[in-house]
Amino acid sequence: MQKLIPTLIIVLFGLLILSLSVFTVDQRQYALVSQWGEIVRVIKEPGLYFKIPLLQTKSYFDRRTLTMDAEAPERFNTIEKKNVLVNSYVKWQVADVERYYKSVRGNATQAEARLRRTVNDVLRAEFGRQTVQDVISGKRDQVMDVVRDVVDADARKIGVKIIDVRLKRVDFPDDISNAVYDRMVSERKTVANQLRSEGAAQAVTIRAEADRKRVVILAEAYSKAQKLMGEGDAQAAGIYASAYGQNAEFYAFYKSLEAYKQTFKNKGDVLVLEPNSYFFKYMKDPRGAGAK
């Protein structure tokens, strides 16, 4: 039993030394081994690694793409001396672990503070050279490309690379927003009134043209109707004449029957004629041999 205790102590001490010597690095990390504040090596590949226990220390750094959001909107002036409130974000990544460790001690908070100052300075300079229209839509992409390149050049000094710099939102301050809104409403009202006036003028023109066409169509229709009626009367007269020429006595008899029908249609009508009038020719004798 007395011999077993030293063996256990040696084993436990060995395990302790081993645990202090072995460390792992996964695919989401960089690792840096230092000794007395000096960098010994930088590890960029995942796996199992060793270090000298008690003398060497390890530090881990996130190798993923990180996002830095603006804490609050920044106020910038455009070339027209107009204030705008800008919200931006930055995508960044550790590129040079050794430089990153030496410049900001591998502290992401310090790195983002440095990046935030640089981004604000560059944005302020670029906005000062552009109009509101340019930064909102006209040249927005070109402006952000310039900002990204300038910020990336500065970020490389602390071992960081910039993936992207983008604007989330560009707003006017409340006082300017209200003034712009009122001006937009006024402009829209002016355009609406102009469109209504143009529409009313077009409506009058269209109605006048429609009335003119109506008069022309009615006149042409009346003229055509009169022409057709004339042609019909002429054809009827021709038919009557042809019928009269074929049998004059029958024609006279038929027309007399039509006259009797129209004359004696109402019982209250009074007709004063001589009894031997020609009108009663076919009443007295259907053969027409009566009064002449």
MIDOSE-1310 file (N, C-alpha, C; in nm, 2 decimals, decimal comma, always signed):
residues 292
mqkl	+0,08/-0,12/+0,00/+0,00/+0,00/+0,00/+0,09/+0,13/+0,00; +0,20/+0,12/+0,08/+0,29/+0,23/+0,08/+0,35/+0,26/-0,05; +0,38/+0,15/-0,13/+0,44/+0,17/-0,26/+0,34/+0,23/-0,36; +0,21/+0,20/-0,34/+0,11/+0,24/-0,44/+0,08/+0,39/-0,44
iptl	+0,09/+0,45/-0,32/+0,06/+0,59/-0,31/+0,16/+0,68/-0,39; +0,29/+0,66/-0,39/+0,38/+0,73/-0,47/+0,35/+0,71/-0,62; +0,31/+0,59/-0,66/+0,28/+0,56/-0,80/+0,16/+0,65/-0,84; +0,06/+0,65/-0,75/-0,06/+0,73/-0,79/-0,03/+0,88/-0,80
iivl	+0,06/+0,92/-0,71/+0,09/+1,07/-0,71/+0,17/+1,10/-0,85; +0,25/+1,01/-0,89/+0,33/+1,03/-1,01/+0,23/+1,03/-1,13; +0,13/+0,93/-1,13/+0,03/+0,92/-1,24/-0,05/+1,05/-1,24; -0,10/+1,09/-1,13/-0,18/+1,21/-1,13/-0,10/+1,34/-1,17
fgll	+0,02/+1,34/-1,13/+0,11/+1,46/-1,17/+0,13/+1,45/-1,32; +0,15/+1,33/-1,38/+0,16/+1,31/-1,52/+0,04/+1,36/-1,60; -0,07/+1,32/-1,54/-0,20/+1,35/-1,61/-0,22/+1,51/-1,61; -0,18/+1,57/-1,49/-0,19/+1,71/-1,48/-0,10/+1,78/-1,58
ilsl	+0,02/+1,73/-1,59/+0,11/+1,79/-1,69/+0,06/+1,77/-1,83; +0,00/+1,65/-1,86/-0,05/+1,63/-1,99/-0,17/+1,72/-2,02; -0,26/+1,74/-1,92/-0,37/+1,82/-1,95/-0,33/+1,97/-1,97; -0,22/+2,01/-1,91/-0,17/+2,14/-1,93/-0,09/+2,16/-2,06
svft	-0,06/+2,05/-2,12/+0,02/+2,05/-2,24/-0,06/+2,03/-2,36; -0,17/+1,96/-2,36/-0,25/+1,93/-2,47/-0,37/+2,03/-2,49; -0,40/+2,07/-2,61/-0,51/+2,16/-2,63/-0,56/+2,13/-2,78; -0,68/+2,16/-2,80/-0,74/+2,14/-2,93/-0,79/+2,28/-3,00
vdqr	-0,79/+2,27/-3,13/-0,83/+2,39/-3,20/-0,94/+2,34/-3,30; -1,06/+2,40/-3,30/-1,16/+2,36/-3,40/-1,16/+2,45/-3,52; -1,24/+2,42/-3,61/-1,24/+2,49/-3,74/-1,29/+2,63/-3,73; -1,35/+2,67/-3,62/-1,40/+2,81/-3,61/-1,30/+2,90/-3,54
qyal	-1,18/+2,85/-3,52/-1,08/+2,93/-3,44/-0,94/+2,93/-3,50; -0,87/+3,04/-3,46/-0,73/+3,04/-3,47/-0,67/+3,02/-3,33; -0,55/+2,98/-3,32/-0,49/+2,97/-3,19/-0,35/+3,03/-3,19; -0,31/+3,08/-3,08/-0,18/+3,15/-3,08/-0,11/+3,10/-2,95
vsqw	+0,01/+3,05/-2,96/+0,09/+3,01/-2,84/+0,19/+3,11/-2,81; +0,20/+3,16/-2,69/+0,30/+3,26/-2,65/+0,38/+3,22/-2,53; +0,49/+3,27/-2,52/+0,58/+3,24/-2,40/+0,65/+3,37/-2,35; +0,62/+3,40/-2,23/+0,67/+3,53/-2,17/+0,63/+3,65/-2,25
geiv	+0,51/+3,65/-2,31/+0,46/+3,76/-2,39/+0,50/+3,76/-2,53; +0,59/+3,67/-2,57/+0,64/+3,66/-2,71/+0,56/+3,55/-2,78; +0,53/+3,57/-2,91/+0,46/+3,47/-2,99/+0,55/+3,36/-3,03; +0,51/+3,24/-3,00/+0,58/+3,12/-3,04/+0,54/+3,07/-3,17
rvik	+0,41/+3,06/-3,18/+0,35/+3,00/-3,31/+0,20/+3,04/-3,32; +0,16/+3,04/-3,45/+0,02/+3,07/-3,48/-0,04/+2,94/-3,54; -0,15/+2,89/-3,49/-0,21/+2,77/-3,54/-0,34/+2,81/-3,62; -0,35/+2,77/-3,75/-0,46/+2,81/-3,83/-0,55/+2,69/-3,87
epgl	-0,49/+2,56/-3,85/-0,56/+2,44/-3,89/-0,62/+2,37/-3,76; -0,74/+2,32/-3,77/-0,80/+2,25/-3,65/-0,72/+2,12/-3,62; -0,72/+2,08/-3,50/-0,66/+1,95/-3,46/-0,61/+1,96/-3,31; -0,53/+1,86/-3,28/-0,48/+1,84/-3,14/-0,33/+1,89/-3,14
yfki	-0,30/+1,98/-3,04/-0,17/+2,04/-3,04/-0,11/+2,03/-2,89; +0,02/+2,06/-2,89/+0,09/+2,05/-2,76/+0,16/+2,18/-2,73; +0,18/+2,21/-2,61/+0,26/+2,33/-2,56/+0,33/+2,29/-2,44; +0,43/+2,38/-2,40/+0,51/+2,35/-2,28/+0,42/+2,40/-2,16
pllq	+0,39/+2,31/-2,08/+0,30/+2,35/-1,96/+0,37/+2,45/-1,87; +0,29/+2,54/-1,82/+0,34/+2,64/-1,72/+0,42/+2,75/-1,78; +0,49/+2,72/-1,89/+0,57/+2,83/-1,96/+0,50/+2,89/-2,07; +0,43/+2,81/-2,15/+0,36/+2,86/-2,27/+0,21/+2,87/-2,24
tksy	+0,14/+2,98/-2,30/+0,00/+2,99/-2,29/-0,06/+3,00/-2,43; -0,19/+2,96/-2,43/-0,26/+2,96/-2,56/-0,37/+3,07/-2,56; -0,40/+3,12/-2,67/-0,51/+3,22/-2,69/-0,59/+3,18/-2,81; -0,72/+3,19/-2,80/-0,81/+3,16/-2,92/-0,87/+3,28/-2,98
fdrr	-0,88/+3,28/-3,11/-0,94/+3,40/-3,18/-1,04/+3,34/-3,28; -1,16/+3,41/-3,29/-1,26/+3,37/-3,38/-1,23/+3,39/-3,52; -1,23/+3,29/-3,60/-1,20/+3,31/-3,74/-1,32/+3,33/-3,83; -1,44/+3,33/-3,77/-1,56/+3,35/-3,85/-1,58/+3,50/-3,89
tltm	-1,67/+3,52/-3,98/-1,70/+3,66/-4,02/-1,79/+3,72/-3,91; -1,75/+3,83/-3,86/-1,82/+3,90/-3,75/-1,89/+4,02/-3,80; -1,99/+4,06/-3,73/-2,07/+4,18/-3,77/-2,06/+4,29/-3,66; -2,03/+4,41/-3,70/-2,03/+4,52/-3,61/-2,14/+4,62/-3,65
daea	-2,24/+4,63/-3,57/-2,35/+4,72/-3,59/-2,33/+4,85/-3,52; -2,37/+4,96/-3,59/-2,36/+5,09/-3,52/-2,44/+5,10/-3,40; -2,38/+5,16/-3,29/-2,46/+5,17/-3,17/-2,58/+5,26/-3,18; -2,56/+5,37/-3,25/-2,67/+5,47/-3,27/-2,64/+5,54/-3,41
perf	-2,75/+5,59/-3,47/-2,73/+5,66/-3,59/-2,63/+5,78/-3,58; -2,54/+5,79/-3,68/-2,45/+5,90/-3,68/-2,50/+6,01/-3,77; -2,48/+6,14/-3,73/-2,52/+6,25/-3,81/-2,41/+6,30/-3,90; -2,44/+6,30/-4,03/-2,34/+6,35/-4,13/-2,40/+6,46/-4,22
ntie	-2,31/+6,54/-4,27/-2,36/+6,65/-4,36/-2,32/+6,61/-4,51; -2,42/+6,64/-4,60/-2,39/+6,61/-4,74/-2,33/+6,74/-4,80; -2,30/+6,73/-4,93/-2,24/+6,85/-5,00/-2,34/+6,97/-5,00; -2,47/+6,94/-4,99/-2,57/+7,05/-4,98/-2,59/+7,10/-4,84
kknv	-2,51/+7,06/-4,75/-2,51/+7,10/-4,61/-2,64/+7,06/-4,54; -2,69/+6,94/-4,58/-2,81/+6,88/-4,52/-2,77/+6,77/-4,43; -2,83/+6,77/-4,31/-2,80/+6,67/-4,21/-2,87/+6,54/-4,24; -2,81/+6,43/-4,23/-2,87/+6,30/-4,24/-2,83/+6,21/-4,13
lvns	-2,92/+6,12/-4,09/-2,88/+6,02/-3,98/-2,86/+5,89/-4,05; -2,74/+5,83/-4,02/-2,69/+5,71/-4,10/-2,67/+5,59/-4,00; -2,73/+5,48/-4,03/-2,71/+5,35/-3,96/-2,63/+5,26/-4,05; -2,52/+5,21/-4,01/-2,43/+5,13/-4,09/-2,39/+5,00/-4,02
yvkw	-2,34/+4,90/-4,09/-2,29/+4,79/-4,03/-2,16/+4,74/-4,11; -2,07/+4,67/-4,04/-1,95/+4,62/-4,10/-1,93/+4,47/-4,08; -1,90/+4,40/-4,19/-1,86/+4,26/-4,18/-1,71/+4,25/-4,18; -1,65/+4,20/-4,07/-1,51/+4,19/-4,07/-1,46/+4,05/-4,02
qvad	-1,33/+4,03/-4,04/-1,27/+3,90/-4,01/-1,13/+3,91/-3,97; -1,08/+3,83/-3,88/-0,94/+3,83/-3,85/-0,86/+3,77/-3,96; -0,76/+3,84/-4,01/-0,68/+3,80/-4,13/-0,54/+3,76/-4,09; -0,48/+3,84/-4,00/-0,34/+3,82/-3,96/-0,34/+3,81/-3,81
very	-0,33/+3,69/-3,76/-0,35/+3,66/-3,61/-0,23/+3,73/-3,53; -0,11/+3,72/-3,58/+0,00/+3,78/-3,51/-0,01/+3,93/-3,50; -0,05/+4,00/-3,61/-0,06/+4,14/-3,60/-0,18/+4,18/-3,52; -0,29/+4,10/-3,53/-0,41/+4,13/-3,45/-0,38/+4,12/-3,30
yksv	-0,30/+4,02/-3,26/-0,26/+4,00/-3,12/-0,17/+4,12/-3,07; -0,08/+4,16/-3,16/+0,02/+4,27/-3,12/-0,05/+4,40/-3,11; -0,15/+4,43/-3,20/-0,20/+4,56/-3,21/-0,31/+4,59/-3,11; -0,40/+4,49/-3,09/-0,52/+4,51/-3,00/-0,52/+4,40/-2,89
rgna	-0,41/+4,32/-2,88/-0,41/+4,21/-2,78/-0,52/+4,10/-2,81; -0,56/+4,10/-2,93/-0,66/+4,00/-2,97/-0,80/+4,03/-2,91; -0,82/+4,16/-2,87/-0,95/+4,20/-2,81/-1,04/+4,25/-2,92; -1,15/+4,18/-2,94/-1,25/+4,21/-3,04/-1,31/+4,35/-3,01
tqae	-1,33/+4,38/-2,88/-1,39/+4,51/-2,85/-1,30/+4,63/-2,89; -1,17/+4,61/-2,87/-1,08/+4,72/-2,91/-1,08/+4,73/-3,06; -1,08/+4,61/-3,13/-1,07/+4,61/-3,27/-1,20/+4,68/-3,33; -1,31/+4,65/-3,28/-1,44/+4,72/-3,33/-1,44/+4,87/-3,30
arlr	-1,38/+4,91/-3,18/-1,38/+5,05/-3,15/-1,29/+5,12/-3,26; -1,18/+5,06/-3,29/-1,09/+5,12/-3,40/-1,16/+5,12/-3,53; -1,23/+5,01/-3,57/-1,30/+5,00/-3,69/-1,42/+5,11/-3,70; -1,49/+5,12/-3,58/-1,60/+5,22/-3,58/-1,55/+5,36/-3,61
rtvn	-1,44/+5,40/-3,55/-1,38/+5,53/-3,57/-1,35/+5,55/-3,71; -1,28/+5,45/-3,77/-1,24/+5,46/-3,91/-1,36/+5,47/-4,00; -1,46/+5,38/-3,98/-1,58/+5,39/-4,07/-1,65/+5,52/-4,06; -1,67/+5,58/-3,94/-1,73/+5,71/-3,92/-1,66/+5,82/-3,99
dvlr	-1,52/+5,81/-3,98/-1,44/+5,92/-4,05/-1,46/+5,91/-4,20; -1,45/+5,79/-4,25/-1,46/+5,77/-4,40/-1,60/+5,81/-4,45; -1,70/+5,76/-4,38/-1,84/+5,80/-4,42/-1,86/+5,95/-4,41; -1,81/+6,01/-4,31/-1,83/+6,16/-4,30/-1,76/+6,23/-4,42
aefg	-1,64/+6,18/-4,46/-1,57/+6,24/-4,57/-1,65/+6,22/-4,70; -1,69/+6,09/-4,72/-1,76/+6,06/-4,85/-1,90/+6,13/-4,86; -1,97/+6,13/-4,75/-2,10/+6,20/-4,75/-2,09/+6,35/-4,78; -1,97/+6,41/-4,73/-1,95/+6,55/-4,76/-1,92/+6,58/-4,90
rqtv	-1,90/+6,47/-4,98/-1,87/+6,49/-5,13/-1,99/+6,45/-5,21; -2,10/+6,41/-5,15/-2,21/+6,36/-5,22/-2,34/+6,44/-5,19; -2,44/+6,43/-5,28/-2,57/+6,48/-5,25/-2,66/+6,38/-5,18; -2,77/+6,43/-5,12/-2,86/+6,33/-5,06/-2,91/+6,23/-5,15
qdvi	-2,94/+6,27/-5,28/-2,99/+6,17/-5,38/-2,88/+6,06/-5,40; -2,75/+6,11/-5,41/-2,65/+6,01/-5,44/-2,63/+5,91/-5,32; -2,64/+5,95/-5,20/-2,62/+5,85/-5,09/-2,74/+5,77/-5,06; -2,86/+5,81/-5,11/-2,98/+5,73/-5,09/-3,00/+5,63/-5,20
sgkr	-2,98/+5,67/-5,32/-3,00/+5,57/-5,43/-2,90/+5,59/-5,55; -2,87/+5,71/-5,58/-2,80/+5,74/-5,71/-2,66/+5,67/-5,71; -2,57/+5,70/-5,62/-2,44/+5,65/-5,62/-2,41/+5,57/-5,49; -2,51/+5,51/-5,43/-2,49/+5,45/-5,30/-2,39/+5,33/-5,31
dqvm	-2,40/+5,25/-5,41/-2,31/+5,13/-5,42/-2,17/+5,18/-5,44; -2,15/+5,28/-5,52/-2,01/+5,33/-5,55/-1,95/+5,39/-5,42; -2,04/+5,47/-5,35/-1,99/+5,53/-5,22/-1,95/+5,42/-5,13; -2,03/+5,32/-5,11/-1,99/+5,21/-5,01/-1,87/+5,13/-5,06
dvvr	-1,85/+5,12/-5,19/-1,73/+5,05/-5,23/-1,60/+5,13/-5,19; -1,61/+5,26/-5,21/-1,50/+5,34/-5,17/-1,48/+5,33/-5,02; -1,58/+5,34/-4,94/-1,57/+5,33/-4,80/-1,51/+5,20/-4,75; -1,55/+5,09/-4,82/-1,50/+4,96/-4,78/-1,35/+4,95/-4,81
dvvd	-1,31/+5,00/-4,93/-1,17/+4,99/-4,96/-1,08/+5,07/-4,87; -1,13/+5,19/-4,83/-1,05/+5,28/-4,74/-1,04/+5,22/-4,60; -1,15/+5,17/-4,55/-1,16/+5,11/-4,42/-1,08/+4,98/-4,41; -1,08/+4,90/-4,52/-1,01/+4,78/-4,53/-0,86/+4,81/-4,52
adar	-0,81/+4,91/-4,59/-0,67/+4,94/-4,59/-0,62/+4,98/-4,45; -0,71/+5,05/-4,37/-0,67/+5,08/-4,24/-0,68/+4,96/-4,15; -0,78/+4,88/-4,17/-0,80/+4,76/-4,08/-0,69/+4,66/-4,09; -0,62/+4,66/-4,21/-0,51/+4,56/-4,23/-0,40/+4,59/-4,13
kigv	-0,39/+4,71/-4,08/-0,28/+4,75/-3,99/-0,30/+4,68/-3,86; -0,42/+4,64/-3,82/-0,44/+4,57/-3,70/-0,48/+4,42/-3,72; -0,44/+4,37/-3,84/-0,46/+4,23/-3,87/-0,60/+4,19/-3,90; -0,68/+4,28/-3,95/-0,83/+4,26/-3,97/-0,85/+4,29/-4,12
kiid	-0,94/+4,21/-4,19/-0,99/+4,25/-4,32/-1,13/+4,28/-4,32; -1,17/+4,37/-4,40/-1,32/+4,41/-4,41/-1,38/+4,34/-4,52; -1,49/+4,26/-4,49/-1,56/+4,19/-4,59/-1,66/+4,28/-4,66; -1,73/+4,37/-4,59/-1,83/+4,46/-4,65/-1,86/+4,57/-4,55
vrlk	-1,90/+4,68/-4,60/-1,96/+4,79/-4,53/-2,09/+4,83/-4,60; -2,19/+4,84/-4,52/-2,32/+4,87/-4,58/-2,40/+4,97/-4,50; -2,49/+5,04/-4,56/-2,58/+5,13/-4,49/-2,71/+5,06/-4,47; -2,76/+5,06/-4,34/-2,89/+5,00/-4,31/-3,00/+5,10/-4,34
rvdf	-2,97/+5,22/-4,30/-3,08/+5,32/-4,31/-3,02/+5,46/-4,32; -3,08/+5,55/-4,40/-3,04/+5,69/-4,41/-3,17/+5,77/-4,39; -3,17/+5,85/-4,29/-3,29/+5,92/-4,25/-3,25/+6,07/-4,24; -3,36/+6,15/-4,25/-3,34/+6,29/-4,21/-3,38/+6,31/-4,06
pddi	-3,32/+6,40/-4,00/-3,37/+6,44/-3,86/-3,51/+6,48/-3,87; -3,58/+6,47/-3,75/-3,73/+6,49/-3,75/-3,77/+6,62/-3,80; -3,69/+6,73/-3,77/-3,73/+6,86/-3,82/-3,72/+6,87/-3,97; -3,61/+6,81/-4,03/-3,60/+6,81/-4,17/-3,70/+6,72/-4,24
snav	-3,72/+6,60/-4,17/-3,82/+6,51/-4,23/-3,96/+6,57/-4,25; -4,00/+6,64/-4,15/-4,13/+6,71/-4,15/-4,14/+6,81/-4,27; -4,03/+6,89/-4,28/-4,02/+6,99/-4,39/-4,03/+6,92/-4,52; -3,95/+6,81/-4,54/-3,95/+6,74/-4,67/-4,08/+6,68/-4,69
ydrm	-4,15/+6,62/-4,59/-4,28/+6,56/-4,61/-4,38/+6,67/-4,65; -4,38/+6,79/-4,59/-4,47/+6,89/-4,63/-4,45/+6,94/-4,77; -4,32/+6,95/-4,81/-4,29/+6,99/-4,95/-4,34/+6,88/-5,05; -4,32/+6,76/-5,01/-4,36/+6,65/-5,10/-4,52/+6,65/-5,12
vser	-4,59/+6,68/-5,00/-4,73/+6,68/-5,01/-4,78/+6,80/-5,10; -4,71/+6,92/-5,09/-4,74/+7,03/-5,17/-4,71/+7,00/-5,32; -4,60/+6,94/-5,34/-4,57/+6,91/-5,48/-4,67/+6,81/-5,54; -4,71/+6,71/-5,46/-4,81/+6,61/-5,51/-4,95/+6,68/-5,54
ktva	-4,98/+6,77/-5,45/-5,11/+6,85/-5,47/-5,10/+6,93/-5,60; -4,99/+6,99/-5,62/-4,97/+7,07/-5,74/-4,99/+6,98/-5,87; -4,92/+6,87/-5,86/-4,93/+6,77/-5,98/-5,07/+6,72/-5,99; -5,14/+6,69/-5,88/-5,28/+6,64/-5,89/-5,37/+6,75/-5,95
nqlr	-5,35/+6,87/-5,90/-5,44/+6,98/-5,96/-5,41/+7,00/-6,11; -5,29/+6,99/-6,15/-5,25/+7,00/-6,29/-5,32/+6,89/-6,37; -5,31/+6,76/-6,32/-5,37/+6,65/-6,39/-5,52/+6,66/-6,40; -5,58/+6,71/-6,29/-5,73/+6,73/-6,29/-5,76/+6,84/-6,40
sega	-5,69/+6,95/-6,41/-5,72/+7,05/-6,51/-5,70/+6,99/-6,65; -5,59/+6,92/-6,67/-5,57/+6,86/-6,80/-5,68/+6,76/-6,83; -5,72/+6,68/-6,73/-5,83/+6,59/-6,75/-5,96/+6,65/-6,79; -5,99/+6,77/-6,71/-6,12/+6,84/-6,74/-6,11/+6,90/-6,88
aqav	-6,00/+6,95/-6,93/-5,99/+7,01/-7,06/-6,01/+6,89/-7,17; -5,94/+6,78/-7,14/-5,96/+6,67/-7,23/-6,11/+6,62/-7,24; -6,17/+6,62/-7,12/-6,31/+6,58/-7,12/-6,40/+6,67/-7,20; -6,38/+6,80/-7,19/-6,45/+6,90/-7,27/-6,43/+6,87/-7,42
tira	-6,31/+6,85/-7,45/-6,27/+6,83/-7,60/-6,34/+6,70/-7,64; -6,33/+6,59/-7,56/-6,39/+6,47/-7,60/-6,54/+6,48/-7,62; -6,61/+6,55/-7,52/-6,76/+6,56/-7,53/-6,79/+6,65/-7,65; -6,72/+6,75/-7,68/-6,75/+6,83/-7,80/-6,73/+6,75/-7,93
eadr	-6,63/+6,67/-7,93/-6,61/+6,59/-8,05/-6,72/+6,48/-8,06; -6,76/+6,43/-7,95/-6,87/+6,33/-7,95/-7,00/+6,39/-7,99; -7,03/+6,51/-7,95/-7,15/+6,58/-7,99/-7,15/+6,61/-8,14; -7,03/+6,66/-8,19/-7,02/+6,68/-8,33/-7,04/+6,56/-8,41
krvv	-6,98/+6,45/-8,37/-7,00/+6,32/-8,44/-7,15/+6,28/-8,44; -7,21/+6,30/-8,32/-7,35/+6,27/-8,31/-7,44/+6,34/-8,41; -7,41/+6,48/-8,42/-7,49/+6,56/-8,51/-7,47/+6,51/-8,66; -7,34/+6,48/-8,69/-7,31/+6,44/-8,82/-7,38/+6,30/-8,85
ilae	-7,37/+6,21/-8,75/-7,43/+6,08/-8,77/-7,58/+6,09/-8,79; -7,65/+6,17/-8,71/-7,79/+6,19/-8,72/-7,83/+6,25/-8,85; -7,75/+6,35/-8,90/-7,78/+6,42/-9,02/-7,76/+6,32/-9,14; -7,65/+6,24/-9,13/-7,63/+6,14/-9,24/-7,74/+6,04/-9,24
aysk	-7,78/+5,99/-9,11/-7,89/+5,89/-9,10/-8,02/+5,95/-9,16; -8,05/+6,08/-9,12/-8,18/+6,14/-9,17/-8,17/+6,15/-9,32; -8,06/+6,19/-9,38/-8,05/+6,20/-9,52/-8,06/+6,07/-9,59; -8,00/+5,96/-9,53/-8,02/+5,83/-9,59/-8,16/+5,78/-9,58
aqkl	-8,22/+5,81/-9,46/-8,36/+5,77/-9,45/-8,45/+5,83/-9,55; -8,43/+5,97/-9,57/-8,52/+6,04/-9,67/-8,49/+5,98/-9,81; -8,37/+5,95/-9,83/-8,34/+5,90/-9,97/-8,41/+5,76/-9,99; -8,40/+5,68/-9,88/-8,46/+5,54/-9,89/-8,61/+5,56/-9,90
mgeg	-8,67/+5,65/-9,82/-8,82/+5,68/-9,83/-8,86/+5,72/-9,97; -8,77/+5,81/-10,03/-8,80/+5,86/-10,16/-8,80/+5,74/-10,26; -8,69/+5,66/-10,25/-8,68/+5,55/-10,34/-8,80/+5,45/-10,32; -8,84/+5,43/-10,19/-8,95/+5,34/-10,16/-9,08/+5,40/-10,22
daqa	-9,10/+5,53/-10,21/-9,22/+5,59/-10,26/-9,22/+5,58/-10,42; -9,10/+5,60/-10,47/-9,09/+5,59/-10,62/-9,12/+5,45/-10,66; -9,07/+5,34/-10,59/-9,10/+5,21/-10,62/-9,25/+5,18/-10,60; -9,31/+5,23/-10,49/-9,45/+5,21/-10,47/-9,53/+5,27/-10,58
agiy	-9,49/+5,39/-10,62/-9,57/+5,46/-10,73/-9,56/+5,38/-10,86; -9,44/+5,32/-10,88/-9,42/+5,24/-11,00/-9,51/+5,12/-11,00; -9,51/+5,06/-10,88/-9,59/+4,93/-10,86/-9,74/+4,97/-10,88; -9,78/+5,08/-10,82/-9,92/+5,12/-10,83/-9,95/+5,15/-10,98
asay	-9,86/+5,22/-11,05/-9,88/+5,25/-11,19/-9,89/+5,13/-11,27; -9,80/+5,03/-11,24/-9,80/+4,90/-11,32/-9,93/+4,83/-11,29; -9,97/+4,83/-11,16/-10,10/+4,76/-11,13/-10,22/+4,83/-11,20; -10,22/+4,96/-11,20/-10,33/+5,03/-11,26/-10,33/+5,00/-11,41
gqna	-10,21/+4,99/-11,47/-10,21/+4,97/-11,61/-10,26/+4,83/-11,65; -10,24/+4,73/-11,56/-10,28/+4,59/-11,59/-10,43/+4,58/-11,58; -10,50/+4,64/-11,48/-10,64/+4,63/-11,46/-10,69/+4,76/-11,39; -10,73/+4,85/-11,47/-10,76/+4,98/-11,41/-10,89/+4,97/-11,33
efya	-10,98/+4,89/-11,37/-11,11/+4,88/-11,30/-11,09/+4,82/-11,16; -11,01/+4,71/-11,16/-10,98/+4,65/-11,03/-10,91/+4,74/-10,93; -10,81/+4,81/-10,99/-10,74/+4,91/-10,91/-10,83/+5,01/-10,85; -10,92/+5,07/-10,93/-11,02/+5,17/-10,88/-11,11/+5,11/-10,77
fyks	-11,15/+4,98/-10,79/-11,23/+4,91/-10,69/-11,16/+4,89/-10,56; -11,03/+4,85/-10,57/-10,95/+4,83/-10,45/-10,93/+4,96/-10,37; -10,90/+5,06/-10,44/-10,87/+5,19/-10,37/-11,00/+5,24/-10,31; -11,12/+5,22/-10,38/-11,24/+5,26/-10,32/-11,27/+5,19/-10,19
leay	-11,25/+5,06/-10,18/-11,27/+4,98/-10,06/-11,18/+5,03/-9,95; -11,06/+5,07/-9,98/-10,97/+5,13/-9,88/-11,02/+5,26/-9,83; -11,08/+5,34/-9,92/-11,14/+5,47/-9,88/-11,26/+5,45/-9,79; -11,35/+5,35/-9,83/-11,46/+5,32/-9,74/-11,42/+5,28/-9,60
kqtf	-11,32/+5,19/-9,59/-11,27/+5,14/-9,47/-11,22/+5,26/-9,38; -11,15/+5,35/-9,43/-11,10/+5,46/-9,35/-11,21/+5,56/-9,32; -11,31/+5,58/-9,41/-11,41/+5,68/-9,39/-11,51/+5,64/-9,28; -11,55/+5,51/-9,29/-11,66/+5,46/-9,20/-11,60/+5,39/-9,07
knkg	-11,47/+5,42/-9,04/-11,41/+5,35/-8,93/-11,47/+5,38/-8,80; -11,51/+5,51/-8,78/-11,57/+5,56/-8,65/-11,72/+5,59/-8,68; -11,80/+5,53/-8,58/-11,95/+5,55/-8,60/-11,99/+5,69/-8,58; -11,92/+5,77/-8,51/-11,97/+5,91/-8,49/-11,93/+6,00/-8,60
dvlv	-11,86/+5,96/-8,70/-11,82/+6,05/-8,81/-11,94/+6,08/-8,89; -11,94/+6,20/-8,95/-12,05/+6,25/-9,03/-11,99/+6,29/-9,17; -12,05/+6,24/-9,27/-12,00/+6,26/-9,41/-12,12/+6,32/-9,49; -12,10/+6,44/-9,55/-12,21/+6,50/-9,63/-12,17/+6,50/-9,77
lepn	-12,24/+6,42/-9,85/-12,22/+6,40/-9,99/-12,35/+6,39/-10,07; -12,35/+6,42/-10,19/-12,47/+6,40/-10,27/-12,49/+6,25/-10,30; -12,61/+6,20/-10,30/-12,63/+6,05/-10,32/-12,57/+5,99/-10,45; -12,57/+6,08/-10,55/-12,52/+6,03/-10,68/-12,37/+6,06/-10,69
syff	-12,30/+6,09/-10,58/-12,16/+6,12/-10,59/-12,08/+6,00/-10,64; -11,97/+6,03/-10,70/-11,88/+5,92/-10,76/-11,83/+5,83/-10,64; -11,82/+5,89/-10,52/-11,76/+5,82/-10,41/-11,84/+5,69/-10,38; -11,97/+5,69/-10,41/-12,06/+5,57/-10,38/-12,07/+5,48/-10,50
kymk	-11,99/+5,50/-10,60/-12,00/+5,42/-10,72/-12,00/+5,27/-10,70; -11,91/+5,22/-10,61/-11,90/+5,07/-10,59/-11,99/+5,03/-10,48; -12,05/+5,12/-10,41/-12,15/+5,08/-10,31/-12,29/+5,05/-10,38; -12,31/+5,13/-10,48/-12,44/+5,11/-10,55/-12,43/+4,99/-10,64
dprg	-12,31/+4,97/-10,70/-12,30/+4,86/-10,80/-12,15/+4,81/-10,79; -12,12/+4,69/-10,73/-11,99/+4,64/-10,72/-11,91/+4,63/-10,85; -11,99/+4,63/-10,96/-11,93/+4,62/-11,09/-11,88/+4,76/-11,14; -11,92/+4,86/-11,07/-11,88/+5,00/-11,11/-11,96/+5,06/-11,22
agak	-12,08/+5,01/-11,24/-12,16/+5,06/-11,34/-12,25/+5,17/-11,30; -12,24/+5,21/-11,17/-12,32/+5,31/-11,11/-12,29/+5,45/-11,15; -12,29/+5,54/-11,06/-12,27/+5,68/-11,08/-12,14/+5,71/-11,15; -12,14/+5,80/-11,24/-12,02/+5,85/-11,31/-11,97/+5,98/-11,26
